[in-house]
C-alpha cells in the first residue's frame, strides 16, 4: 500500500480541507486529490464526503483513517529503527511541544540532559500556547506535548506529568510582595495577562469563576501574549501577573521579581502530558518518558 496516499488521505481527514492538506504536505491541491481518488478507486468506495463546506470522512473513510494511522506509525518506527543501526542507540528526530510555563525551564533542562544521554538523537522543542500544542499533537506534527491545562480535544489523550505552582509575580518593593492578599486587594492593581489559549490564563479563569468573579472584574489593562513580554512588563513595574513559579525561578532568586499569593485562589495545578489519541509512541518518546520519570518529582 502506498503510504504517500495514506498520508495525504489522513491529512485531508484531520484538516477537513484538500488545500490545507496540500499546504501541510508541501504539494499541490490536485496532487492530493489524485492520491485520494486513487485510494477510492482501489477500495471501490467513497472515502470522503465533499458535499459540505468541510470535507468529512464517510464511514468507510473513518475505518481507513484508523488503520492508516497505525500503518504510518509503524512506518515511523521502522525508519527510526533503521536509523538507529546495529548499536541500538536512539537516532533520528524527537519532536516535542510545550506551553510557555512547562517549556521555559524545567522541560528545557530535562531535554538537554536527555539529548546529552543520546548523542545520535536530534531533539527539537517547540514552544506555543496550550491550544496550539494540543492541535499539533493531534495532527501528529509533534510526537508529544506538555501543557499546563487540558482543553477538550477528541484527537488527544492527557495524563498527569508533574505538579506546578502558579504565583502572583510582582516587581520588587511592590505592596503585594511577599504577602498573601485578597481578591478585593487585587481588584485595585493593574493585572497583566497572557493571551487566550495559555494554560495559566485558563487556570485563573477557572479559579476566578469558582470564587464568583471573572477576569473583567479585575483591573486588566494589558494583554501581552508571550510569557517573556508579561514578565518583562512586571519587572518594569507596570503591574502584576499570574505565572508558573518554575518559569521565573531565576528572577525570584535574583530579586528581579517577588512572589505573592491570593488567599481565595487555589493555584496548584497539574502539568499534563499530551499524546495523539490512538497513536503509539515512538521509541524516542518512550525513552524520554522513562528518562523524565526518574528525574521529575512524583
C-alpha positions as CSV (number, residue, x, y, z in Angstrom):
1,X,0.0,0.0,0.0
2,X,1.3,3.5,-1.0
3,X,2.0,5.3,2.3
4,X,2.1,8.6,0.5
5,X,-1.6,8.1,-0.5
6,X,-2.4,7.2,3.1
7,X,-0.6,10.3,4.4
8,X,-2.4,12.6,2.0
9,X,-5.8,11.0,3.0
10,X,-5.1,11.4,6.7
11,X,-4.1,15.0,6.3
12,X,-7.3,15.7,4.5
13,X,-9.4,14.0,7.2
14,X,-7.5,15.9,10.0
15,X,-7.7,19.3,8.4
16,X,-11.1,18.8,6.7
17,X,-9.6,20.5,3.7
18,X,-7.7,19.5,0.5
19,X,-6.0,22.9,0.3
20,X,-4.8,22.8,3.9
21,X,-3.6,19.2,3.5
22,X,-1.7,20.2,0.4
23,X,-0.1,23.1,2.2
24,X,0.9,20.8,5.1
25,X,2.5,18.3,2.7
26,X,4.2,20.8,0.5
27,X,2.4,19.7,-2.7
28,X,-0.3,21.0,-4.9
29,X,-4.0,20.5,-4.2
30,X,-4.6,18.5,-7.4
31,X,-1.8,16.1,-6.3
32,X,-3.6,15.5,-3.0
33,X,-6.9,15.0,-4.9
34,X,-5.3,12.4,-7.2
35,X,-3.9,10.4,-4.3
36,X,-7.3,10.3,-2.5
37,X,-9.1,9.3,-5.8
38,X,-6.6,6.6,-6.3
39,X,-7.4,5.2,-2.9
40,X,-11.2,5.4,-3.6
41,X,-10.7,3.6,-6.9
42,X,-8.6,0.9,-5.2
43,X,-11.2,0.2,-2.5
44,X,-14.2,0.8,-4.8
45,X,-15.9,3.1,-2.3
46,X,-16.2,6.8,-1.5
47,X,-13.9,7.7,1.4
48,X,-14.6,11.4,1.7
49,X,-17.9,13.4,1.7
50,X,-17.1,16.6,-0.3
51,X,-20.7,18.0,-0.4
52,X,-20.5,20.3,2.6
53,X,-18.3,23.3,3.5
54,X,-15.8,21.0,5.1
55,X,-14.6,17.6,3.9
56,X,-15.7,14.8,6.2
57,X,-14.8,11.1,6.1
58,X,-17.5,8.6,5.2
59,X,-18.0,5.5,7.4
60,X,-15.5,3.6,5.2
61,X,-13.2,6.6,5.3
62,X,-13.2,6.5,9.1
63,X,-12.2,2.9,9.1
64,X,-9.4,3.5,6.7
65,X,-8.2,6.5,8.7
66,X,-7.9,4.5,11.9
67,X,-6.0,1.7,10.1
68,X,-3.8,4.2,8.2
69,X,-2.7,5.9,11.4
70,X,-1.4,2.5,12.6
71,X,0.4,1.8,9.4
72,X,2.0,5.3,9.3
73,X,3.1,4.9,12.9
74,X,4.7,1.5,12.0
75,X,6.5,3.1,9.1
76,X,7.9,5.7,11.5
77,X,9.1,3.0,13.9
78,X,10.8,1.1,11.0
79,X,12.6,4.2,9.8
80,X,13.7,5.0,13.3
81,X,15.0,1.5,14.0
82,X,16.9,1.5,10.7
83,X,18.5,4.9,11.6
84,X,19.5,3.6,15.0
85,X,21.5,0.8,13.3
86,X,23.1,-2.2,14.9
87,X,24.2,-0.3,18.1
88,X,20.6,0.1,19.3
89,X,21.3,3.8,20.0
90,X,18.4,6.2,19.7
91,X,18.7,8.2,16.4
92,X,16.5,10.3,14.2
93,X,14.3,13.1,15.5
94,X,12.3,13.6,18.6
95,X,9.9,16.5,18.3
96,X,8.1,17.6,21.4
97,X,6.0,20.7,22.1
98,X,5.3,22.6,25.3
99,X,3.3,25.6,26.5
100,X,5.4,28.5,27.8
101,X,5.3,27.6,31.5
102,X,6.5,24.0,31.3
103,X,8.7,24.7,28.3
104,X,10.5,27.6,29.8
105,X,12.8,26.0,32.4
106,X,12.0,22.5,33.7
107,X,11.3,20.8,30.4
108,X,14.1,22.6,28.5
109,X,16.7,21.4,31.1
110,X,15.3,17.9,31.1
111,X,15.5,17.7,27.3
112,X,19.1,19.0,27.3
113,X,20.0,16.2,29.7
114,X,18.1,13.6,27.5
115,X,19.9,14.8,24.4
116,X,23.3,14.6,26.2
117,X,22.5,11.0,27.1
118,X,21.6,10.2,23.4
119,X,24.0,12.0,21.1
120,X,22.7,10.4,17.9
121,X,19.2,11.8,18.6
122,X,18.1,15.2,17.3
123,X,15.8,16.8,19.9
124,X,13.5,19.7,19.0
125,X,11.4,21.6,21.5
126,X,8.7,23.9,20.1
127,X,7.0,26.3,22.5
128,X,3.5,27.6,21.8
129,X,0.3,28.3,23.8
130,X,-1.5,25.3,25.2
131,X,-4.2,25.1,22.4
132,X,-1.6,25.2,19.7
133,X,0.5,22.4,21.3
134,X,-2.7,20.2,21.6
135,X,-3.6,20.8,18.0
136,X,-0.1,19.9,16.8
137,X,0.0,16.7,18.8
138,X,-3.5,15.8,17.4
139,X,-2.4,16.3,13.8
140,X,0.9,14.4,14.6
141,X,3.2,17.4,13.8
142,X,4.6,16.7,17.3
143,X,5.3,13.4,18.9
144,X,4.4,14.5,22.5
145,X,3.2,17.7,24.2
146,X,3.5,19.1,27.7
147,X,0.9,21.7,28.7
148,X,-0.5,23.4,31.8
149,X,-4.2,22.8,31.0
150,X,-6.2,20.1,29.4
151,X,-8.7,21.6,26.9
152,X,-11.1,19.2,25.3
153,X,-10.0,17.7,22.0
154,X,-11.1,14.4,20.6
155,X,-7.7,13.9,18.9
156,X,-5.6,13.7,22.0
157,X,-5.3,12.0,25.4
158,X,-3.9,13.5,28.6
159,X,-2.1,12.1,31.6
160,X,-0.6,13.9,34.7
161,X,3.1,14.7,34.2
162,X,4.3,16.9,37.1
163,X,2.7,19.3,39.6
164,X,3.2,23.0,39.3
165,X,2.6,26.1,41.4
166,X,1.3,29.4,40.0
167,X,2.1,32.6,41.8
168,X,1.3,36.3,41.6
169,X,4.6,37.8,40.4
170,X,5.2,41.4,41.5
171,X,8.1,43.9,40.9
172,X,10.5,44.4,43.8
173,X,9.2,46.8,46.5
174,X,5.5,46.3,45.4
175,X,2.9,46.5,48.2
176,X,1.9,42.8,47.5
177,X,5.5,41.5,47.6
178,X,5.9,38.5,49.9
179,X,2.3,38.7,51.1
180,X,-0.9,36.7,50.9
181,X,-3.5,39.2,49.6
182,X,-7.3,39.1,49.0
183,X,-9.2,39.3,45.7
184,X,-10.5,42.7,46.9
185,X,-6.9,44.0,47.1
186,X,-6.1,42.6,43.7
187,X,-9.1,44.4,42.1
188,X,-7.3,47.7,42.6
189,X,-4.0,46.7,41.0
190,X,-3.2,46.6,37.3
191,X,-3.2,42.9,36.2
192,X,-1.1,41.8,33.2
193,X,-2.4,38.7,31.5
194,X,-1.2,36.3,28.8
195,X,-3.2,35.6,25.6
196,X,-6.2,33.3,25.1
197,X,-5.0,29.7,24.9
198,X,-2.4,30.0,27.6
199,X,-2.7,27.3,30.3
200,X,-2.2,29.8,33.2
201,X,-4.9,32.1,31.9
202,X,-7.4,29.2,31.7
203,X,-6.5,28.2,35.2
204,X,-7.0,31.7,36.5
205,X,-10.3,32.0,34.6
206,X,-11.5,28.7,36.3
207,X,-10.4,29.8,39.7
208,X,-12.0,33.2,39.5
209,X,-15.2,31.6,38.3
210,X,-15.1,29.3,41.4
211,X,-14.7,32.4,43.5
212,X,-17.7,34.1,41.8
213,X,-15.7,36.5,39.7
214,X,-14.4,36.9,36.1
215,X,-11.3,38.5,34.7
216,X,-13.3,41.5,33.6
217,X,-14.0,42.2,37.3
218,X,-10.3,42.8,37.8
219,X,-8.2,45.7,36.5
220,X,-6.9,44.0,33.4
221,X,-5.3,46.7,31.2
222,X,-2.6,44.7,29.5
223,X,-2.7,41.5,27.5
224,X,0.8,40.9,26.2
225,X,0.7,37.4,24.7
226,X,4.1,35.9,25.3
227,X,5.3,34.9,28.8
228,X,8.5,36.8,28.3
229,X,6.6,40.0,27.5
230,X,4.5,39.7,30.6
231,X,7.4,39.1,32.9
232,X,9.4,42.0,31.3
233,X,6.4,44.3,32.0
234,X,6.2,43.2,35.6
235,X,9.9,43.7,36.1
236,X,9.4,47.2,34.7
237,X,6.8,48.0,37.4
238,X,3.7,48.1,35.1
239,X,1.6,45.7,37.0
240,X,1.4,42.2,38.4
241,X,0.8,38.8,36.7
242,X,-0.1,35.2,37.4
243,X,2.7,32.9,36.2
244,X,4.2,29.4,36.8
245,X,6.7,29.6,39.6
246,X,9.1,27.3,37.9
247,X,9.3,29.6,34.9
248,X,10.5,32.6,37.0
249,X,12.8,30.8,39.4
250,X,15.8,32.7,38.2
251,X,14.1,36.1,38.6
252,X,12.9,35.2,42.1
253,X,16.4,34.1,43.1
254,X,17.9,37.3,41.6
255,X,15.2,39.5,43.2
256,X,14.0,41.0,40.0
257,X,10.6,39.5,40.7
258,X,8.9,38.8,44.1
259,X,6.1,36.4,44.6
260,X,2.7,36.9,46.3
261,X,-0.4,34.7,46.8
262,X,-4.1,35.3,46.6
263,X,-6.0,33.8,49.6
264,X,-9.2,32.8,47.7
265,X,-7.5,31.1,44.8
266,X,-6.1,27.5,44.7
267,X,-3.1,27.8,42.4
268,X,-1.6,24.4,42.4
269,X,-2.1,22.7,39.0
270,X,-1.3,19.6,37.1
271,X,1.1,19.7,34.1
272,X,-0.2,17.3,31.5
273,X,1.5,15.0,29.0
274,X,-0.4,15.1,25.7
275,X,-0.5,12.1,23.3
276,X,-2.2,11.7,20.0
277,X,-5.3,9.5,20.5
278,X,-4.8,6.1,19.1
279,X,-1.1,6.6,18.3
280,X,1.6,4.5,20.0
281,X,4.7,6.5,21.0
282,X,7.9,6.3,19.0
283,X,10.9,4.6,20.7
284,X,12.4,8.1,21.4
285,X,9.2,9.2,23.0
286,X,9.0,6.2,25.2
287,X,12.7,6.6,26.2
288,X,12.1,10.2,27.1
289,X,9.1,9.4,29.3
290,X,11.2,6.8,31.2
291,X,14.0,9.3,31.5
292,X,11.7,12.0,32.8
293,X,10.0,9.8,35.4
294,X,13.4,9.2,37.1
295,X,14.1,13.0,37.4
296,X,10.8,14.7,38.0
297,X,9.2,14.9,41.5
298,X,6.3,12.5,41.9
